[in-house]
Amino acid sequence: DDLDSYDLNAVCTHLGCVVPWNAAEKKFKCPCHGSQYDRTGKVVRGPAPLSLALAHVEEGASGEVVLKPWTETDFRTNLPPWWK
């Protein structure tokens, strides 16, 4: 699989806050309750119970970004995706 063609749903798996990327710390940090995720979206600090959801990303015919469902094994956990 080409892992350069994936994206993340940056919604915290704790209570649904939007999780921005913190460039200085090189991780996603939830402003609501402090959960943290690495660059692949894997949870590295709770209270979030799960990693961020994955999606395939492609370029559409007009150059727009198109996200498609990720149904394969989660490469971060080697488990089926929890978000299906």
N, C-alpha and C positions, 0 to 999 in steps of 0.2 A: 504494500500500500504506500501511496505517496502522502506522507504526513504533512507536506507543505500545503496540501489542499484541505486542511481542516480549520475550523473556527470554533469559537466557544460562545455559549449562551451565558453572558456575564451576569447572571441572576443568582444571588447567594442561595445555597440549598438549605440555609437555616430558616430564614423568614422572608426571603424573596426580595431583598434590597439589591439594587444595581451595584455591581462590584467593579470599580474603576481600576485600571492598571496604574501601579505606582512605579514610575520609571526609575526613581532613585533607589528603590529597594528591590526592583526587578521581580515584582509579584503583584497579584491582584489582592487588594485589601478592602474588606467590607467596612463601610463607614458606620454601619448600624451597631454591630456587636463584635467586630474585630476578627472575624474569620479571615484566613489568608489562604491563597492558592498560588502554586508555582506557575511558571510560564505556560505549562500544558493544561492548566486548570485543575490539577490534582490538589485536593485539600491538604494543607500542611499545618494548619492550626484551626481548631474549632472556635466556636461551637458548631460550625457547619458539619453535618454528618456525611456529606457526599461531595465528590468532585463536581466541577461545573459540567454541564451537558455539552457534548460534542455535536458538531454539524459539519457536513461537507460544504465546501465553498467552491463555487465556479464563477466564471465570467459569462454573463449573458450575452445575447446577440448584439445588444446596444452598449456593451461595456459595463453594465450594471453588475453588482455583486448579487449572486443567487445562492441562498443557503438551502441545502437539502438534508433530509433526516439522516442521521447516523444510526444504522441498524446493526453494524458489525460489532464484534467484541471491542470493548473499551481497552485500548492499548496501554492505558495507565494502570489498570487493575487486572487485566486478563479475565474480566467477567462480562456477562451480557450488559448492555446499557440499561441503567436504572430508569431512564427518562422515556422509554418506549411506551 
